[in-house]
C-alpha cells in the first residue's frame, strides 16, 4: 500500500484496522440515531400529561403524535438528493441543528396547535439526519463488516426509544412533561458543535465527486499513515451506477426500481407496527386493566429489544441479507399476535413484549444497512433517505390505525392480531426483492475486479483494478 501511486478507496478501508477515528464517526452517528429514538418514544409518554393538563381528547392527540412523522418523511425525502449533491456532512450538521432548536422550542408550547407545528419542524430535522448518518457510517466501513457496524450504529434508535420511555417515566412526575422536550432540544445543540469539529466528509463521496486528492488523503491519513504515499484514489462500485445516473434518477431507474419498491414496502410495514405500538401500547395496557406505571414499564421493553440488530448485521455480512430480515419480520408477526393472547399474566406479558420488540426492531433496524449495500455511492443517500422517508408514512398509518381500531371497539387481542399482519407483508416484500435482485455473497476483491464503475480522486473516470 505504501508504494502504490493509486489505490481504491474501499480497498484502503478494507485493508486497514478499524481506527479510533472511525470509532469517533461511529459514536457521533450513533448518538444522532439515539436522539431520534428518544424523541420518537418520549412524545408517546407525554400524551397522558397533555390530556390531563390541556383537557384534550385522545383523537385530538393524533395530530401531535403524527406531526413529527410527516416532518420525518419530508426531511428524509428531501435530504437524500441534497446529500448526494452537496455532501453528507453539511446536510447532517444542518439537520441536527434544526431538530435541536425545534425540540427546544416545543417545550415552551402554550397550545396544541403550537406543539403540532414545532413537532413537524422537529421531524424535518430528524428525518434529514437519520439517512445521512446511516449513509456516512456505511461509507467509512470495511465491506466485510459494513452490515454489522451499520446495524450496531442503528441500535441507537431502539436504545434511545427505550431510554426515552424509562427517562420520561421518571422525569414527568418529578419535573413535568416539558422537561423531556428540554432535554431533547439541548442535547442535539451540543452535538452540533461536536459534529462541526470532529465529523469528516465521506471519503467515498469525495472520490465519487472528483474532489481534490489532498482532501481525501487528509481524511484517510487519520485512519492510516499509509495514505500519505498515495497519489490518487479510485472508487469501484459493487453495484452498477446505471450509466452515470445519480440521486433520484438512479433509485428510480429500471435496474433498481423493483428493489426500491420492495425496500419501501418493508420499511413502511415495519413502521406501521412500531408506531402503532410505541404510541398506543401504554394506553392499550391501561385499558386492559394494568396500572399506569406497570403499563408504561412493560411498554418500554418493546423498543429495548432492538439491540439484536448487531447479530443480524453479523449474519448479513456472511449470508443473504434479504432472507435473514424476511425471517425476522415473519417472527415479528407471530410475536405481535402473541401479545394479544397473554394479558392475564404480567410476567408472561413482559417476556412476550421483549421478544416481540427484539425481533421487530432487529428486522427493522437492519433495513438501512440492506439499503446502503444495495445502492452505489451516487445514489446511496437518496436510496436510504427515500426508504426512510416513504416508510415514515407507515408510522403515520400505524398511529391512526390503532386509534381507528379502538374507536370501533375491537377487543385487545383483535387489535394485536391486525397489527401483526404488516409483519407478514414486510417479509413477502423482501422475498420479492430477493427474486428481483438475487443476492449472492461475493468477496470485496471479486467485486472490485468485476465492477466497471469507478471514479478517481482527481475527477477522472477509472476502471477498477483487473
Residue pairs with C-beta under 8 A, 6 or more apart in sequence:
1 7
1 12
1 15
1 224
1 226
1 229
1 230
2 226
2 229
3 229
4 229
4 230
5 230
5 231
5 232
6 230
6 231
6 232
6 233
6 234
6 456
6 462
7 230
7 233
7 234
8 233
8 234
8 235
8 236
8 448
8 454
8 464
8 465
9 203
9 204
9 207
9 216
9 220
9 233
9 234
9 235
9 457
10 143
10 204
10 235
10 236
10 444
10 448
11 444
11 448
12 220
12 223
12 224
12 226
12 227
12 230
12 233
13 140
13 141
13 142
13 143
13 203
13 223
14 142
14 143
14 144
14 444
16 223
16 224
16 226
18 142
18 145
18 149
19 222
19 223
19 224
21 222
21 223
22 140
22 141
22 223
24 198
25 136
25 137
25 140
25 199
25 200
26 137
26 149
26 152
26 153
28 191
28 194
28 195
28 198
28 199
29 133
29 134
29 136
29 137
29 153
29 156
30 152
30 153
30 155
30 156
31 156
31 191
32 92
32 96
32 129
32 130
32 133
32 156
32 191
33 130
33 133
33 134
33 153
33 154
33 156
33 157
33 160
34 156
34 157
34 159
34 160
34 163
35 99
35 126
35 160
35 184
35 187
35 188
35 191
36 126
36 129
36 130
36 156
36 157
36 160
37 156
37 157
37 158
37 159
37 160
37 161
37 162
37 163
37 164
37 303
38 160
38 161
38 163
38 164
38 167
38 184
39 68
39 99
39 103
39 122
39 126
39 160
39 164
39 184
40 68
40 157
40 160
40 161
40 164
40 275
40 278
41 160
41 161
41 162
41 164
41 165
41 168
41 278
41 300
41 303
42 164
42 165
42 167
42 168
42 180
42 181
42 184
43 64
43 65
43 68
43 119
43 279
44 65
44 165
44 278
44 279
44 280
44 282
45 164
45 165
45 168
45 169
45 172
45 180
45 282
45 296
46 168
46 172
46 177
46 180
46 181
47 61
47 64
47 65
47 279
47 283
48 282
48 283
48 292
49 172
49 176
49 177
50 56
50 61
50 64
50 112
50 115
50 177
51 57
51 58
51 61
53 177
54 111
54 112
56 112
58 283
58 403
58 406
59 403
59 407
60 112
62 399
62 400
62 403
63 112
63 116
64 112
64 115
64 116
64 119
65 279
65 399
66 395
66 396
66 399
66 400
67 115
67 116
67 117
67 119
67 120
67 123
68 119
68 120
68 122
68 123
68 126
69 123
69 275
69 392
69 393
69 395
69 396
69 399
70 120
70 123
70 392
70 396
71 119
71 120
71 121
71 122
71 123
71 124
71 125
71 126
71 127
72 123
72 124
72 126
72 127
72 130
72 388
72 389
72 392
72 395
73 123
73 127
73 389
73 390
73 392
73 393
73 396
74 123
74 124
74 127
74 389
75 95
75 123
75 124
75 125
75 126
75 127
75 128
75 129
75 389
76 127
76 128
76 130
76 131
76 385
76 386
76 388
76 389
76 392
77 127
77 385
77 386
77 389
77 390
78 128
78 389
79 91
79 95
79 127
79 128
79 129
79 131
79 132
79 381
79 385
80 131
80 132
80 247
80 381
80 382
80 383
80 384
80 385
80 386
80 389
81 247
81 248
81 381
81 382
81 385
82 91
82 128
83 90
83 91
83 92
83 131
83 132
83 135
83 381
83 382
83 385
84 246
84 247
84 378
84 379
84 380
84 381
84 382
85 247
87 201
87 202
87 205
88 132
88 135
88 136
88 139
88 201
88 202
88 205
88 381
89 136
89 195
89 199
89 200
89 201
89 202
91 128
91 132
91 381
92 128
92 129
92 132
92 133
92 136
92 195
92 199
93 192
93 195
93 196
93 199
94 128
95 124
95 125
95 126
95 127
95 128
95 129
95 132
96 125
96 129
96 188
96 191
96 192
96 195
97 125
97 188
97 189
97 192
98 121
98 124
98 125
98 128
99 121
99 122
99 123
99 124
99 125
99 126
99 129
99 188
100 125
100 185
100 186
100 187
100 188
100 189
100 191
100 192
101 185
101 189
102 118
102 119
102 121
102 122
102 124
102 125
102 185
103 118
103 122
103 181
103 184
103 185
103 188
104 181
104 182
104 184
104 185
104 186
104 189
105 118
105 121
105 185
106 114
106 115
106 118
106 119
106 122
106 181
106 185
107 178
107 179
107 181
107 182
107 185
108 178
109 115
109 118
125 188
127 388
127 389
127 392
128 385
130 388
131 368
131 381
131 384
131 385
131 387
131 388
131 389
132 381
132 385
133 153
134 150
134 153
134 154
134 368
134 369
134 372
134 384
134 388
135 202
135 372
135 380
135 381
135 384
135 385
136 199
136 202
137 149
137 150
137 153
138 146
138 150
138 369
138 372
138 373
138 380
139 202
139 203
139 204
139 205
139 377
139 380
140 202
140 203
141 149
141 150
143 238
143 444
143 447
144 317
144 444
145 317
146 317
146 369
146 372
146 373
147 312
147 313
147 314
147 316
147 317
147 321
147 366
147 369
147 370
147 373
148 310
148 313
148 314
148 316
148 317
149 313
150 313
150 368
150 369
150 372
151 309
151 310
151 312
151 313
151 316
151 365
151 366
151 369
152 309
152 310
152 313
154 309
154 365
154 366
154 368
154 369
155 306
155 307
155 309
155 310
155 365
157 303
157 306
157 361
157 365
158 303
158 304
158 305
158 306
158 307
158 309
158 357
158 361
158 365
159 303
159 304
159 306
159 307
161 278
161 303
161 304
161 306
162 300
162 301
162 303
162 304
162 306
164 180
165 296
165 299
165 300
165 303
166 300
167 180
167 183
168 180
169 293
169 296
169 297
169 300
171 179
171 180
171 183
172 179
172 180
200 219
200 222
201 215
201 219
203 216
203 219
203 220
203 233
204 235
204 377
205 377
206 215
206 216
206 219
206 457
207 216
207 233
207 234
207 235
207 455
207 456
207 457
208 235
208 377
208 378
208 455
209 455
210 455
210 456
210 457
210 458
210 459
210 460
211 457
211 459
212 457
212 458
213 230
213 231
213 232
213 233
213 457
213 458
216 233
216 457
217 227
217 228
217 230
217 233
220 227
220 230
220 233
221 227
221 228
232 456
232 457
232 458
233 456
233 457
234 454
234 455
234 456
234 457
234 462
234 464
235 377
235 454
235 455
235 456
236 447
236 448
236 451
236 453
236 454
236 464
236 465
237 376
237 377
237 451
237 453
237 454
238 373
238 376
238 442
238 444
238 447
238 451
239 374
239 375
239 376
240 255
240 376
240 451
240 452
240 453
241 250
241 376
241 377
241 378
241 379
241 453
242 249
242 250
242 253
242 255
242 256
242 376
242 379
245 253
245 378
245 379
246 378
246 379
247 378
247 379
247 382
248 379
248 382
248 386
249 379
250 256
250 375
250 376
250 378
250 379
250 382
250 383
251 260
251 375
251 379
251 382
251 383
251 386
252 260
256 374
256 375
256 379
256 383
258 432
258 433
258 436
258 437
259 374
259 433
259 436
259 437
260 383
260 386
260 387
261 429
262 429
262 430
262 432
262 433
262 436
263 367
263 370
263 371
263 374
263 383
263 387
263 429
263 433
264 386
264 387
264 390
264 391
265 425
265 426
265 429
266 325
266 329
266 367
266 426
266 429
266 430
266 433
267 364
267 367
267 387
267 388
267 390
267 391
267 394
267 426
268 390
268 391
268 393
268 394
268 397
269 329
269 394
269 422
269 423
269 425
269 426
269 429
270 329
270 332
270 360
270 363
270 364
270 367
270 391
270 394
270 422
270 423
270 426
271 364
271 391
271 392
271 394
271 395
271 398
272 394
272 395
272 397
272 398
272 401
272 419
272 422
273 332
273 336
273 360
273 398
273 419
273 420
273 422
273 423
274 303
274 360
274 361
274 364
274 395
274 398
275 394
275 395
275 396
275 398
275 399
276 398
276 399
276 401
276 402
276 419
277 299
277 302
277 336
277 398
277 402
277 419
278 299
278 302
278 303
279 398
279 399
279 402
280 399
280 402
280 403
280 406
281 295
281 298
281 299
281 302
281 353
282 292
282 295
282 296
282 299
283 295
284 402
284 406
284 412
284 415
285 294
285 295
285 298
285 299
285 343
286 292
286 295
287 406
287 412
288 343
288 412
289 343
290 298
290 346
294 346
298 346
298 349
298 350
298 353
299 353
301 350
301 353
301 354
301 357
302 353
302 354
302 356
302 357
302 360
302 361
303 357
303 361
304 354
304 357
305 354
305 355
305 356
305 357
305 358
305 359
305 360
305 361
305 362
306 357
306 358
306 361
306 362
306 364
306 365
307 358
308 358
308 359
308 361
308 362
309 361
309 362
309 365
309 366
311 362
312 324
312 325
312 328
312 362
312 363
312 365
312 366
313 366
313 369
315 321
315 324
316 324
316 325
316 366
316 369
316 370
318 441
319 441
320 434
320 439
320 441
321 366
321 369
321 370
321 373
321 439
322 370
322 430
322 431
322 433
322 434
322 439
323 430
323 431
323 434
324 366
325 363
325 366
325 367
325 370
325 430
326 426
326 427
326 428
326 430
326 431
326 434
327 427
328 359
328 360
328 362
328 363
328 366
329 360
329 363
329 423
329 424
329 426
329 427
329 430
330 423
330 424
330 427
331 359
331 363
332 356
332 359
332 360
332 363
332 420
332 423
332 426
333 420
333 421
333 422
333 423
333 424
333 427
334 420
334 423
335 352
335 355
335 356
335 359
335 360
336 356
336 360
336 416
336 419
336 420
336 423
337 416
337 417
337 420
338 352
338 355
338 356
339 349
339 352
339 353
339 356
339 416
340 412
340 413
340 414
340 415
340 416
340 417
341 413
341 416
342 348
342 349
342 352
343 349
343 412
360 423
363 426
367 387
368 384
368 387
368 388
371 383
371 384
371 387
372 380
372 383
372 384
374 383
374 437
375 382
375 383
375 384
376 453
394 422
398 419
401 418
401 419
402 415
402 419
405 414
405 415
405 418
406 415
410 418
448 464
448 465
449 464
449 465
449 466
450 464
451 464
452 463
452 464
453 464
454 461
454 462
454 463
454 464
455 461
455 462
456 462
